[in-house]
Amino acid sequence: MSLPQTTQSKPGLWARARGIVAEQLRRGITPHQLALTIAVASALSLFPMLGTTTLLCLGAGALLGLNHPLMQLVNYAMSGLQLLLLLPLWKAGEWIGAPHLSLSLAEIKARVDAAPWQSLLDFGGILLGGIGIWALCAPLWIALFYALLRPLFTALAARRQLRQRTAP
């Protein structure tokens, strides 16, 4: 016995993201809150220390009264970009006085796997340099994302309201 096959395909990433945003607007989140949530979560998701972004998003969400599930969704979606930006942020930390990073990501991983605490001591300065560069860039990232997203979400909310008023 075989199961019937459906011809319907799953919606793409952008369609699902738009659905999530629309659902949040239906639930009463304002375009301002939605844009701020995504902007803050996306910046925190790029923090150059693996394993910390979930807690950072939780803390910022609680402090600023932002939507936790949406922040974690953005955090998860940004994880690939975080990995891509680790080395550039650590290297850029040299501009503010961090020690020179001469190892590849594979070499760093091998040293962390072999001796986690010693590697934290060895790479602490590099890590702090990356965090410093991130701290300089994060407010600009948040402002840019907020400025781009708020008008989009405001237009989406207005379109939803207009559709609801004209629906029979």
PATI-541311 format. One record per residue (C-alpha): residue number from 0; x, y, z. Coordinates in steps of 0.1 Angstrom, whole numbers, plus 5000, padded with zeros to 4 digits. Layout:
REM residues N
(guke NUM; (X; Y; Z))
...
***
This chain:
REM residues 168
(guke 0; (5000; 5000; 5000))
(guke 1; (5015; 5033; 4990))
(guke 2; (5007; 5068; 5003))
(guke 3; (4991; 5092; 4978))
(guke 4; (5016; 5118; 4965))
(guke 5; (5008; 5154; 4967))
(guke 6; (5017; 5178; 4940))
(guke 7; (5019; 5207; 4964))
(guke 8; (5054; 5217; 4973))
(guke 9; (5065; 5233; 5005))
(guke 10; (5068; 5271; 5004))
(guke 11; (5102; 5285; 5000))
(guke 12; (5123; 5302; 5026))
(guke 13; (5111; 5337; 5018))
(guke 14; (5074; 5326; 5017))
(guke 15; (5078; 5310; 5051))
(guke 16; (5096; 5341; 5065))
(guke 17; (5068; 5363; 5051))
(guke 18; (5042; 5340; 5067))
(guke 19; (5059; 5343; 5101))
(guke 20; (5060; 5381; 5098))
(guke 21; (5024; 5382; 5088))
(guke 22; (5014; 5359; 5117))
(guke 23; (5033; 5382; 5141))
(guke 24; (5014; 5412; 5128))
(guke 25; (4981; 5393; 5131))
(guke 26; (4989; 5387; 5168))
(guke 27; (4993; 5424; 5174))
(guke 28; (5031; 5430; 5173))
(guke 29; (5037; 5465; 5158))
(guke 30; (5059; 5471; 5128))
(guke 31; (5083; 5490; 5152))
(guke 32; (5085; 5460; 5175))
(guke 33; (5089; 5436; 5147))
(guke 34; (5117; 5456; 5130))
(guke 35; (5135; 5461; 5163))
(guke 36; (5132; 5424; 5172))
(guke 37; (5147; 5413; 5139))
(guke 38; (5174; 5440; 5139))
(guke 39; (5186; 5433; 5174))
(guke 40; (5185; 5396; 5170))
(guke 41; (5204; 5397; 5138))
(guke 42; (5232; 5418; 5153))
(guke 43; (5234; 5396; 5184))
(guke 44; (5234; 5365; 5162))
(guke 45; (5268; 5376; 5148))
(guke 46; (5285; 5378; 5182))
(guke 47; (5320; 5364; 5175))
(guke 48; (5319; 5337; 5202))
(guke 49; (5303; 5305; 5195))
(guke 50; (5277; 5292; 5219))
(guke 51; (5266; 5325; 5233))
(guke 52; (5241; 5340; 5209))
(guke 53; (5211; 5321; 5223))
(guke 54; (5217; 5336; 5258))
(guke 55; (5224; 5370; 5244))
(guke 56; (5191; 5370; 5225))
(guke 57; (5172; 5358; 5256))
(guke 58; (5188; 5386; 5277))
(guke 59; (5182; 5413; 5252))
(guke 60; (5146; 5401; 5245))
(guke 61; (5138; 5402; 5282))
(guke 62; (5155; 5436; 5287))
(guke 63; (5139; 5452; 5257))
(guke 64; (5106; 5434; 5258))
(guke 65; (5111; 5418; 5224))
(guke 66; (5096; 5386; 5209))
(guke 67; (5117; 5357; 5221))
(guke 68; (5106; 5330; 5196))
(guke 69; (5112; 5354; 5167))
(guke 70; (5146; 5364; 5181))
(guke 71; (5156; 5328; 5183))
(guke 72; (5144; 5321; 5148))
(guke 73; (5165; 5350; 5135))
(guke 74; (5194; 5337; 5156))
(guke 75; (5191; 5303; 5141))
(guke 76; (5188; 5317; 5105))
(guke 77; (5219; 5338; 5110))
(guke 78; (5241; 5310; 5123))
(guke 79; (5258; 5304; 5089))
(guke 80; (5267; 5340; 5085))
(guke 81; (5281; 5340; 5121))
(guke 82; (5304; 5312; 5111))
(guke 83; (5315; 5330; 5080))
(guke 84; (5323; 5362; 5100))
(guke 85; (5342; 5347; 5129))
(guke 86; (5377; 5349; 5113))
(guke 87; (5372; 5383; 5097))
(guke 88; (5360; 5397; 5130))
(guke 89; (5389; 5382; 5149))
(guke 90; (5413; 5394; 5123))
(guke 91; (5397; 5429; 5124))
(guke 92; (5403; 5429; 5162))
(guke 93; (5440; 5434; 5154))
(guke 94; (5430; 5470; 5144))
(guke 95; (5421; 5477; 5180))
(guke 96; (5451; 5460; 5196))
(guke 97; (5443; 5423; 5197))
(guke 98; (5471; 5398; 5191))
(guke 99; (5478; 5386; 5156))
(guke 100; (5458; 5355; 5145))
(guke 101; (5480; 5333; 5124))
(guke 102; (5461; 5300; 5126))
(guke 103; (5434; 5287; 5103))
(guke 104; (5399; 5278; 5117))
(guke 105; (5408; 5240; 5115))
(guke 106; (5440; 5246; 5136))
(guke 107; (5420; 5266; 5161))
(guke 108; (5394; 5239; 5164))
(guke 109; (5421; 5212; 5169))
(guke 110; (5436; 5233; 5197))
(guke 111; (5403; 5239; 5213))
(guke 112; (5394; 5202; 5211))
(guke 113; (5427; 5192; 5226))
(guke 114; (5428; 5217; 5255))
(guke 115; (5397; 5239; 5258))
(guke 116; (5407; 5260; 5288))
(guke 117; (5443; 5266; 5276))
(guke 118; (5430; 5276; 5242))
(guke 119; (5407; 5301; 5259))
(guke 120; (5437; 5316; 5276))
(guke 121; (5457; 5315; 5243))
(guke 122; (5430; 5330; 5222))
(guke 123; (5414; 5353; 5248))
(guke 124; (5430; 5385; 5234))
(guke 125; (5420; 5376; 5198))
(guke 126; (5384; 5368; 5210))
(guke 127; (5382; 5402; 5229))
(guke 128; (5394; 5420; 5198))
(guke 129; (5367; 5404; 5177))
(guke 130; (5341; 5413; 5203))
(guke 131; (5354; 5449; 5203))
(guke 132; (5350; 5451; 5165))
(guke 133; (5316; 5435; 5168))
(guke 134; (5306; 5460; 5195))
(guke 135; (5316; 5489; 5172))
(guke 136; (5296; 5475; 5143))
(guke 137; (5265; 5461; 5160))
(guke 138; (5248; 5495; 5167))
(guke 139; (5253; 5505; 5130))
(guke 140; (5239; 5471; 5119))
(guke 141; (5209; 5475; 5142))
(guke 142; (5202; 5510; 5129))
(guke 143; (5205; 5500; 5093))
(guke 144; (5183; 5469; 5096))
(guke 145; (5157; 5488; 5116))
(guke 146; (5157; 5516; 5090))
(guke 147; (5152; 5491; 5062))
(guke 148; (5127; 5468; 5079))
(guke 149; (5103; 5492; 5096))
(guke 150; (5089; 5507; 5064))
(guke 151; (5085; 5472; 5049))
(guke 152; (5066; 5460; 5079))
(guke 153; (5045; 5492; 5081))
(guke 154; (5035; 5487; 5045))
(guke 155; (5027; 5450; 5051))
(guke 156; (5006; 5459; 5081))
(guke 157; (4987; 5486; 5062))
(guke 158; (4981; 5462; 5033))
(guke 159; (4967; 5436; 5058))
(guke 160; (4944; 5462; 5074))
(guke 161; (4931; 5473; 5040))
(guke 162; (4925; 5437; 5030))
(guke 163; (4906; 5430; 5063))
(guke 164; (4884; 5461; 5058))
(guke 165; (4875; 5452; 5023))
(guke 166; (4869; 5415; 5030))
(guke 167; (4832; 5404; 5031))
***
